[in-house]
Amino acid sequence: MSNGWKEVELGQVSTIKGRVGWKGYKKTDLRDSGPVVIGGSNVKNSVYLNRTELKYLSIEKYEESPEIMLKKGDVLVVQRGNGVGDISYYNADFEKATINPTMIIISDFQGLSKYLAYYLLSKKGKGQLLSLVSGSSIPALYQKPLATLSFNLPPLPIQQAIAHILGTLDDKIELNRQMNQTLEAMAQALFKSWFVDFDPVIDNALLAGHALPTALQPKVDKRLMVLKNKNLEPRNIFPSNSFPDEFQETRILGYIPKYWQEVDFEKLTTESKEKVGDREFKEYSSTNDGLFPRELTFNKRLAKSSSKNKVIRFGDIVFGMSRKVLNFGVMETESGSVSSAYKVFNFDIEQLPITFVNDYMRMRPHIYFSMLKPSSREGQSLSVGHFKKTPILVPPKNIVTQFQTIYLGYKERIERNNHQTQTLTHLRDTLLPQLISGKLSVPEAMLAAEKALD
């Protein structure tokens, strides 16, 4: 190719390595902290590592294999399993890190390794990687075939420019993700403070000098510690006049603020068995983390015919099947459909927002996850009778409204970030193949990126 681009094989311009003379690690080698072990769950086709499900290794085991200690600029490839061929980039994310036996490291790249990561993340590069995968029961990518992967490498200044443009977009996408994570955490923390820990009520009780129930003493102690550490007084932290300064004991939920209610689900819900029939509804699936469009998780439809699916509508609580925990979600869009095996309940959203129901149930699992029963199918399903007799907290509407006003502010910011992320992701995915093929000039791409980031 002209303009200084040259065709190279990966093995000619980098070192490809994995575990050498190391049989991996045992559970006894893992620790609560220490050198990080990067595996397939952390490498998900992004220049950023997924930091969930991290494992930590003993320093002794880590030092056994210096050849697979990660350093800045290493490109990580999933070597086998469901995510075979997935890519990420190591940007010295941790002080000490290594890989598990399912990973390959592309190291010492004779160029800019972040450019290489982007090339392998492109449709063309990904296709080349997957063409080298072998094995049917456990698909795997081996080092020798990987070394033969051939691609056009531009001069270093162009590599740097391409990596800068795409990296700037990815940095903003990642920043939006982190901001949304923070906003979600703030909303959850406020919900827990008001409706699970009852901090405003405890503050009011302390100010009024009321005796608090012994059962609430751990919450009181925790609250006093927070106030002390932050050098705060209980007053003026919350809209305190809206909250009572006493508690009452209830049948299931324990102590709750005085004048608040414990209401059984049978008074707030109606079971729905409405069938799809000959209508068209988007399919949803309930997971342990909530209700999602089925297309985001599964490639197949529920069945050839959707006529027997159950219709779900805004405000419904939907219970699926699960082996370990209560599998449920709440419907936050207009309508959809789920498997006929699911249990669907219309909830009285005049009494509580459906998001309140979801958050409260997930924050008090010892109450709600006991609604499971053994199923004739593999796994567990909801006990309808138990569900009906299980209560939920119903605070006064003015307090719920105050919370919703704050919550919706967080949600609006999250949605704005999501909209921008979608725009930037589309632009990045459009620019990537054109840049690595040389079809789009760097100045043109730079202008498009700057316009999107304005």
C-alpha positions in Angstrom: 0.0 0.0 0.0 1.2 3.5 -0.7 2.1 6.3 1.7 4.3 4.1 3.8 1.7 1.5 4.7 3.2 -2.0 4.7 1.8 -5.5 5.0 3.2 -7.4 8.0 2.4 -10.6 9.9 1.6 -10.2 13.6 4.4 -12.5 14.6 6.9 -10.4 12.8 6.1 -7.2 14.7 5.2 -8.5 18.2 5.7 -11.2 20.8 2.8 -13.5 21.3 2.7 -15.4 24.6 0.5 -17.2 27.1 1.1 -19.5 30.0 4.5 -21.1 29.7 5.4 -23.9 32.1 2.5 -22.8 34.3 -0.5 -25.0 34.9 -2.6 -22.2 36.2 -3.7 -21.6 39.8 -5.9 -23.3 42.4 -8.5 -21.7 44.6 -6.0 -21.8 47.4 -3.8 -19.4 45.4 -6.5 -16.8 45.3 -6.6 -13.9 47.8 -8.9 -11.0 48.7 -6.3 -8.6 47.3 -2.9 -8.7 45.6 -1.9 -9.0 41.9 -4.9 -9.0 39.6 -5.7 -12.0 37.4 -7.2 -11.0 34.0 -9.6 -13.5 32.4 -12.2 -13.7 29.8 -14.8 -12.0 31.9 -12.6 -8.9 31.9 -11.9 -8.8 28.2 -15.1 -7.8 26.3 -14.1 -6.3 22.9 -13.2 -2.9 24.3 -10.0 -0.9 24.8 -11.1 -0.7 28.4 -11.0 -3.7 30.7 -14.2 -4.8 32.4 -13.4 -4.5 36.1 -16.2 -6.8 37.4 -15.4 -10.3 38.7 -11.8 -9.6 39.3 -9.7 -12.2 41.0 -6.5 -11.7 43.0 -3.5 -14.0 43.2 -1.0 -14.6 45.9 2.3 -12.7 45.3 4.1 -16.0 45.4 2.1 -17.5 42.6 2.3 -14.3 40.6 6.1 -14.3 40.7 6.3 -17.8 39.4 5.6 -16.6 35.9 7.3 -13.3 35.1 6.8 -13.9 31.4 3.1 -13.3 31.7 3.2 -10.3 34.0 1.3 -7.6 32.2 2.8 -4.3 31.2 1.3 -1.1 29.7 0.6 -1.6 26.0 -0.1 -5.3 26.1 -3.0 -6.4 23.9 -5.1 -9.1 25.5 -6.9 -11.8 23.5 -9.3 -14.5 24.9 -7.8 -17.7 23.8 -10.7 -20.1 24.3 -14.3 -20.5 25.3 -17.4 -18.5 24.5 -15.6 -15.2 24.2 -12.7 -16.6 22.1 -11.1 -13.8 20.0 -12.4 -11.0 22.3 -9.9 -8.1 22.6 -8.9 -5.5 25.2 -6.0 -3.2 25.9 -3.9 -3.1 29.1 -3.2 0.5 30.1 -1.3 -0.3 33.3 -4.7 -0.6 35.0 -3.3 -2.2 38.1 0.1 -2.2 39.8 0.6 -5.9 39.3 -1.4 -8.1 37.0 -1.2 -11.4 35.1 -3.5 -13.5 33.0 -5.4 -16.7 33.6 -4.8 -19.8 31.4 -7.6 -18.7 28.9 -5.7 -15.6 27.7 -3.0 -14.7 25.2 -0.8 -11.6 25.4 0.4 -9.7 22.3 3.4 -7.8 23.6 6.3 -5.7 22.5 4.5 -4.5 19.4 6.8 -2.7 16.9 4.5 0.3 16.5 1.6 1.6 18.6 -0.1 -1.2 20.4 -3.3 0.7 20.9 -3.6 1.0 17.1 -3.2 -2.8 17.0 -6.0 -3.2 19.5 -8.2 -1.1 17.4 -7.3 -3.0 14.3 -8.2 -6.3 16.0 -11.5 -4.8 17.2 -12.5 -3.8 13.7 -14.8 -6.0 11.7 -11.9 -7.0 9.4 -9.5 -7.8 12.2 -12.1 -9.7 14.2 -13.0 -11.7 11.2 -9.3 -12.6 10.7 -9.0 -13.7 14.4 -12.1 -15.8 14.2 -11.0 -17.5 11.0 -8.0 -18.8 13.0 -10.1 -20.4 15.7 -10.2 -24.2 15.7 -12.0 -26.9 17.7 -15.8 -27.6 18.0 -16.5 -28.5 21.6 -14.2 -25.8 23.0 -13.3 -23.2 20.3 -9.7 -22.1 20.8 -7.2 -19.7 19.2 -3.5 -20.8 19.3 -0.4 -18.7 19.3 1.2 -20.1 16.1 -1.8 -19.4 13.8 -2.2 -16.0 15.5 1.3 -15.1 14.5 0.4 -15.5 10.8 -2.3 -12.9 10.9 -1.5 -10.5 8.1 -2.5 -6.8 8.0 -1.5 -3.4 6.6 0.4 -1.3 9.1 0.6 2.5 8.5 3.6 4.6 9.5 3.8 5.4 13.2 2.5 9.0 13.0 -0.7 7.7 11.3 -1.0 4.9 13.9 -0.8 7.5 16.6 -3.4 9.8 15.0 -5.8 7.0 14.4 -5.4 5.7 18.0 -5.9 9.3 19.3 -9.1 9.9 17.3 -10.7 6.6 18.3 -9.3 6.8 21.8 -10.8 10.2 22.4 -14.2 8.9 21.4 -13.7 5.8 23.6 -12.5 8.0 26.5 -15.7 10.0 26.4 -17.8 6.8 26.1 -16.0 5.4 29.2 -16.4 8.7 31.1 -20.1 8.6 30.4 -20.3 5.0 31.6 -18.5 6.0 34.8 -20.7 9.0 35.4 -23.8 7.0 34.9 -22.5 4.4 37.3 -21.9 7.2 39.9 -25.4 8.7 39.3 -27.0 5.2 39.7 -25.0 4.7 42.9 -26.1 8.1 44.2 -29.8 7.3 43.5 -29.5 3.9 45.1 -27.7 5.3 48.2 -30.4 7.9 48.6 -33.2 5.3 48.3 -31.5 3.1 50.9 -31.0 6.0 53.2 -34.6 7.1 53.1 -36.5 3.8 52.7 -34.3 1.0 54.2 -32.1 2.6 56.8 -34.6 5.4 57.6 -31.8 8.0 58.3 -34.1 11.0 58.2 -36.4 9.4 60.8 -33.5 8.5 63.0 -32.1 12.0 62.7 -35.5 13.5 63.7 -35.8 11.0 66.6 -32.3 12.0 67.9 -33.2 15.7 67.7 -36.5 15.1 69.5 -34.7 13.0 72.2 -37.0 10.0 71.6 -35.9 6.5 72.6 -35.4 4.3 69.6 -36.2 0.5 69.5 -33.3 -1.8 70.5 -33.7 -3.6 67.1 -32.7 -0.4 65.3 -29.6 0.3 67.4 -27.2 -1.0 64.7 -28.7 1.5 62.3 -28.6 4.3 64.9 -24.9 3.5 65.6 -24.1 3.6 61.9 -25.9 6.9 61.5 -24.1 8.5 64.4 -20.8 7.4 63.0 -21.6 8.9 59.6 -22.6 12.2 61.2 -19.5 12.2 63.4 -17.1 11.4 60.5 -18.6 14.1 58.3 -18.9 16.6 61.2 -22.6 17.0 60.5 -25.6 17.8 62.6 -28.8 15.7 62.0 -30.9 18.8 61.2 -31.1 20.3 57.7 -29.7 17.2 55.9 -33.1 16.0 54.7 -36.5 17.6 54.3 -36.9 16.6 57.9 -40.4 18.1 58.4 -41.7 15.5 55.9 -40.5 12.6 58.0 -41.8 11.4 61.4 -39.6 11.1 64.5 -40.9 7.7 65.7 -41.1 4.1 64.6 -43.7 1.4 64.7 -43.3 -2.4 64.6 -44.9 -4.3 61.7 -45.6 -8.0 60.9 -43.0 -8.7 58.3 -40.9 -5.6 57.5 -39.8 -5.0 61.1 -39.7 -1.4 62.4 -40.8 1.2 59.9 -41.5 5.0 60.4 -44.7 5.8 62.2 -47.7 6.5 59.9 -46.0 4.6 57.0 -47.7 1.4 55.9 -46.9 -2.3 55.4 -49.2 -3.4 52.5 -49.5 -7.0 51.2 -49.0 -7.4 47.4 -52.5 -9.0 47.0 -53.9 -5.5 47.7 -51.7 -3.8 45.2 -51.5 -6.4 42.3 -53.7 -8.4 40.0 -52.4 -11.5 38.2 -52.4 -11.1 34.4 -52.7 -14.0 32.0 -53.4 -11.9 28.8 -52.1 -13.8 25.7 -50.5 -12.2 22.7 -52.7 -14.0 20.2 -52.3 -12.7 16.7 -50.8 -9.4 17.8 -47.1 -8.3 17.6 -45.3 -7.5 20.8 -41.5 -7.2 21.4 -40.2 -10.2 23.4 -38.6 -9.7 26.9 -36.8 -12.0 29.2 -36.5 -11.8 32.9 -33.0 -12.4 34.4 -31.6 -12.3 37.9 -30.8 -8.6 37.2 -34.1 -7.5 35.8 -36.3 -7.4 32.7 -34.6 -6.8 29.3 -35.5 -7.0 25.6 -34.8 -10.6 24.7 -32.7 -9.6 21.6 -30.1 -8.1 24.0 -29.4 -11.5 25.6 -30.6 -14.3 23.3 -30.4 -14.9 19.6 -33.6 -17.0 19.3 -37.2 -16.2 19.8 -39.1 -17.9 22.6 -41.0 -20.1 20.2 -41.9 -20.3 16.5 -45.3 -18.8 17.4 -45.6 -16.0 19.9 -49.4 -16.4 20.3 -49.1 -18.1 23.7 -46.7 -15.5 25.1 -48.0 -13.3 27.9 -48.5 -9.6 27.3 -46.7 -7.3 29.8 -47.5 -3.6 30.2 -46.0 -0.6 31.9 -45.9 -1.1 35.7 -46.1 -4.9 35.6 -44.0 -7.1 37.9 -42.7 -10.1 35.9 -41.3 -13.3 37.6 -39.2 -15.8 35.6 -37.5 -19.0 36.4 -34.2 -19.2 38.5 -32.0 -21.8 40.0 -30.6 -19.6 42.8 -32.3 -16.3 43.4 -35.6 -14.7 42.7 -35.7 -13.9 39.0 -37.9 -10.8 38.5 -38.1 -7.5 36.7 -40.5 -4.6 36.3 -41.8 -3.3 33.0 -40.7 0.3 32.4 -41.8 0.6 28.8 -45.2 0.6 27.2 -45.7 -3.0 26.3 -44.1 -6.3 25.4 -44.4 -10.1 25.9 -42.8 -12.8 27.9 -42.8 -16.6 28.0 -46.1 -18.2 29.0 -44.3 -19.9 32.0 -43.7 -16.5 33.6 -45.9 -15.0 36.3 -47.1 -11.5 35.5 -48.8 -9.1 37.9 -50.3 -5.7 37.1 -49.2 -3.3 39.9 -51.2 -0.3 41.2 -48.7 2.4 40.2 -51.1 5.0 41.8 -49.8 3.7 45.1 -46.1 3.4 44.3 -43.8 4.0 41.3 -42.8 0.7 39.8 -39.1 1.6 40.1 -39.7 2.0 43.9 -41.0 -1.6 44.0 -38.0 -2.9 42.1 -35.4 -1.1 44.3 -37.1 -2.0 47.6 -37.4 -5.7 46.7 -33.7 -5.9 45.6 -32.5 -4.2 48.8 -34.4 -6.5 51.1 -33.8 -9.9 49.5 -34.2 -11.9 52.7 -37.9 -11.0 52.6 -38.7 -11.3 48.9 -36.3 -14.1 47.7 -38.1 -16.5 50.1 -41.1 -16.4 47.7 -39.5 -19.1 45.6 -40.9 -22.7 45.4 -39.5 -25.8 43.7 -40.8 -26.1 40.2 -41.8 -29.0 38.0 -39.4 -27.6 35.5 -35.7 -27.3 36.3 -35.1 -24.5 38.7 -37.5 -22.6 40.9 -40.5 -20.3 40.4 -42.6 -17.9 42.3 -45.0 -19.1 44.9 -48.1 -17.0 44.1 -49.7 -17.6 47.4 -46.6 -16.5 49.3 -46.2 -13.5 47.0 -49.8 -12.3 47.8 -49.2 -12.4 51.5 -45.8 -10.7 51.3 -45.9 -6.9 52.0 -44.1 -3.9 50.7 -43.4 -0.6 52.3 -45.8 2.2 51.3 -44.5 5.6 52.5 -46.7 8.8 52.3 -47.1 10.1 48.8 -45.4 13.4 49.5 -42.2 11.7 50.6 -42.2 9.4 47.5 -42.8 12.4 45.3 -39.8 14.2 46.9 -37.7 11.2 46.2 -39.0 10.8 42.6 -38.1 14.4 41.8 -34.5 13.8 42.8 -34.4 10.4 41.2 -35.8 11.7 37.9 -33.1 14.4 37.9 -30.5 11.6 38.1 -32.3 9.6 35.4 -32.4 12.6 33.0 -28.7 13.0 33.3 -28.2 9.3 32.7 -30.4 9.4 29.6 -28.5 12.4 28.2 -25.2 10.5 28.7 -26.7 7.4 27.1 -27.8 9.4 24.1 -24.4 10.9 23.6 -22.8 7.5 24.1 -24.9 6.0 21.4 -23.9 8.8 19.0 -20.2 8.5 19.8 -20.3 4.7 19.6 -21.9 4.8 16.1 -19.3 7.4 15.0 -16.4 5.3 16.3 -17.7 2.2 14.7 -18.1 4.1 11.4 -14.7 5.7 11.5 -12.8 2.6 12.6 -12.9 0.5 9.4 -12.4 3.5 7.2 -9.3 4.6 9.1 -7.6 1.3 9.3 -8.1 0.7 5.6 -6.8 4.2 4.7 -10.0 5.1 3.0 -10.6 8.1 5.3 -8.0 10.7 5.9 -7.0 11.5 9.5 -8.0 15.2 9.2 -11.5 14.2 8.0 -11.9 11.8 10.9 -10.5 14.3 13.4 -13.1 16.9 12.2 -16.0 14.4 12.6 -14.8 13.5 16.1 -14.4 17.1 17.2 -17.9 17.9 16.0 -19.5 15.0 17.9 -17.7 15.9 21.1 -18.7 19.6 21.0 
